[in-house]
Amino acid sequence: MSSLFTVIFIASIVWFFVARRKDKKVNGKTSKNTWYILILTAVSFVLVGVTTPKSDTAADNTKQDKSSVKVSSSKKESSSSVSSKQPTKKEVKYDFSKVEYNMTMDQVINAVGQQPTDKSDYELYYGDDDFDFNDGKLIGSSVKSVQNKIDNKFKAESSSRKKEELDKSSQKSQAQYFGTRSVEYVQKHPSAYNSGKIDNGMEYMYMIDKGIYLVRYDTDDGYTNVYSYDGNSENKLGDALYSGRTIFNQPATKKYYYIGGK
């Protein structure tokens, strides 16, 4: 239909120009019939525009829709392929709060309540965390809370060893002082030194701290020995801290007098 109106439109244009030239030659102006031809031309032009099919535009839109569908589907496929290639890793949480220094491997596993992800003769692994053992005992870990416990335990043991060393050094010093006191001096201070007779000599006891004593034996062969004693009910003596010849008399105190001089 649009082709028919197109032919009419073209023909009416030609007809309009031919009629207009003829009118100028005959009358010198455009006649009414010529103007009617122009009106016919305009009407045919409008009809051509109205009746022109829009199939091409619809086809273009359809093609664009199809291409967009293909692009979106390809994006979905690529995203699904990426997600399938990168599966999410399930994070496993472990409770290490009951793990303590010097535990065995079995004790650590029981404390965690789960089997390790890997293990060797000297290590246990729980994911990215590890526990180190020496002689079958826990000595270190990458878990900060557990390592803090281990560090605090080492510090406490080190402090305890230092205290014991200081105590022993102090006891030796006091035992030497006690052992070199003369029998005369010790017997003159019964409030400080408890004395008693034994089979082969004399026994003296001196308390250096609450529950800690020094025991001195002066034997008949002229020797003095001093031992530590913790007051146990079995009366067992501790370390031998001093041994030497018995001093019986307190050395005389020498007095010096200065005469004159400035």
LINPE-V430859 format. One record per residue. N is the residue number from 0. SS is DSSP state (alpha for helix, beta for strand, coil for the rest). Layout:
# LINPE-V430859
N;SS
N;SS
This chain:
# LINPE-V430859
0;coil
1;alpha
2;alpha
3;alpha
4;alpha
5;alpha
6;alpha
7;alpha
8;alpha
9;alpha
10;alpha
11;alpha
12;alpha
13;alpha
14;alpha
15;alpha
16;alpha
17;alpha
18;alpha
19;alpha
20;alpha
21;alpha
22;alpha
23;alpha
24;alpha
25;alpha
26;coil
27;coil
28;coil
29;coil
30;coil
31;alpha
32;alpha
33;alpha
34;alpha
35;alpha
36;alpha
37;alpha
38;alpha
39;alpha
40;alpha
41;alpha
42;alpha
43;alpha
44;alpha
45;alpha
46;alpha
47;alpha
48;alpha
49;alpha
50;alpha
51;coil
52;coil
53;coil
54;alpha
55;alpha
56;alpha
57;alpha
58;alpha
59;alpha
60;alpha
61;alpha
62;alpha
63;alpha
64;alpha
65;alpha
66;alpha
67;alpha
68;alpha
69;alpha
70;alpha
71;alpha
72;alpha
73;alpha
74;alpha
75;alpha
76;alpha
77;alpha
78;alpha
79;alpha
80;alpha
81;alpha
82;alpha
83;alpha
84;alpha
85;coil
86;coil
87;coil
88;coil
89;coil
90;coil
91;coil
92;coil
93;coil
94;coil
95;coil
96;coil
97;coil
98;coil
99;coil
100;coil
101;coil
102;coil
103;coil
104;alpha
105;alpha
106;alpha
107;alpha
108;alpha
109;alpha
110;alpha
111;alpha
112;coil
113;coil
114;coil
115;coil
116;coil
117;beta
118;beta
119;coil
120;coil
121;coil
122;beta
123;beta
124;beta
125;beta
126;coil
127;coil
128;beta
129;beta
130;beta
131;beta
132;beta
133;beta
134;coil
135;coil
136;beta
137;beta
138;beta
139;beta
140;beta
141;coil
142;coil
143;alpha
144;alpha
145;alpha
146;alpha
147;alpha
148;alpha
149;alpha
150;alpha
151;alpha
152;alpha
153;alpha
154;alpha
155;alpha
156;alpha
157;alpha
158;alpha
159;alpha
160;alpha
161;alpha
162;alpha
163;alpha
164;alpha
165;alpha
166;alpha
167;alpha
168;alpha
169;alpha
170;alpha
171;alpha
172;alpha
173;alpha
174;alpha
175;alpha
176;alpha
177;alpha
178;alpha
179;coil
180;coil
181;coil
182;alpha
183;alpha
184;alpha
185;alpha
186;alpha
187;coil
188;coil
189;coil
190;coil
191;coil
192;coil
193;beta
194;beta
195;beta
196;beta
197;beta
198;coil
199;coil
200;beta
201;beta
202;beta
203;beta
204;beta
205;beta
206;beta
207;beta
208;beta
209;coil
210;coil
211;beta
212;beta
213;beta
214;beta
215;beta
216;beta
217;beta
218;beta
219;coil
220;coil
221;coil
222;beta
223;beta
224;beta
225;beta
226;beta
227;beta
228;beta
229;coil
230;coil
231;coil
232;coil
233;coil
234;coil
235;coil
236;coil
237;coil
238;coil
239;beta
240;beta
241;beta
242;beta
243;beta
244;beta
245;coil
246;coil
247;coil
248;coil
249;coil
250;coil
251;coil
252;coil
253;coil
254;coil
255;coil
256;coil
257;coil
258;coil
259;coil
260;coil
261;coil
